[in-house]
């Protein structure tokens, strides 16, 4: 007795399989399992073998920056890339991209550096920021002392008390320094910026006289007497007049907000 290797003799396999790659399976009778498509795999479905397409990363993702995740179906799914500075978060149990929440993180609102000729410093921004931190390094092109105004208000709406207990009212700016001596100064101003509250500030300034190298310090607690507006612009001014003045090259204003 011999065996030719043909499991399906006459009227067998050749009557079931018709195409290269076909297979034979059994349901209630021997039947043809047609060849699947490229990249399909053989798996069991409804208790029978079946060619099925499996979602792989390179078939789901379409754009640089996409992320692969399991959706609610569940199956592999594409999460399109977000925008610059977005963070990956969870929403309704699934990952998503969104702009970061405030969460106490400072956002840079202004970074203005004077390059070349002297220039004014008058900067604004868009958005609601209840805490502002202002950094200024620079010097006016004249010997005038430096002040700061908010929302271009150069009227007599500013009050101050310095470290020595001197009280100033009806001023046209919040002082960044009250010293007649010195050149470049470094000031840090913390501002409490609530629309319906008086805007309270704390100013801390250090000045170095570039001729004598003497160091001077000015510190004051000040207020902008405005309870109707949110601060969304800052101007550096001649402190007594409240009017814009020019500042030397390399003067730099940086404003952060929460």
C-alpha positions, 0 to 999 in steps of 0.5 A: 500500500502506498500514499501519494501525499494527497489527503483529498483524492479524486473529487477532493481538494481540487474541487474545493480549492480554486486559488493559490493560497486557498486552504481547506477547513471544515464546517458542516462539510469540507470547504474552501477558506479563500486566501486573505489579503496582505498583512491579514492573519489567520485567527478563529472567529465565530468558532471557525478559522478566518483571515482578519485584518489586525490594526498595527501601529503603521496602519493606524498612525498617519501623521508625525507626532500621532500617538497609538492608544486603546479606545473604548471599542476596544481597539487600537486607535490613533490620537492625532498630535496636539498643538505646541505646548499642549499636554497629554491628559485624561478626559472621560477615561481616554487620553487627549491633548489639551492646553495646560491649565493654570495650576500656578505655573507662570506664563511668559507674557512679555520679553522686550529687550532694547537693541541698538538705539534707546527706545520706549518700553510700552508692552501689553498682552492678552488674557487674565492673569491675577498674579504678575511678576515683573523683572526690569533691568536697565537705565533711562537715557536721561537722569530721570528716575524710573516709574511704572504705569499700568494700562497707560494710566499716568494720572494721580492714581498711585500711592506708595510707602517705602522701606523707611516709612515715607508715604506718597499719595497722588503719584503718577506712577509706581516707583521702581526707584527713588534714588538720584544716584546710579545707572543700571538698575534691577527691579522685581515687582510682584503685582496682585491683579484682581479686576475689582480690587486695588492693584497692590504691588511690592517693588524691590530695586537694586542700583549700582553706580557704574562710576563708584561701584556703590550699591543702592537699594530701594523697596516699597509697597505700592498700589494702583487705585483702580478697581475697575480694570485688569492690568494688561499693559505696562509702561516704563516712565519718568516717575514724577510725570508718568510719561514714557521715557527712553531707555538705553540699549540692553534694557530688558523688561520681562513679565510673567503671569499666573 
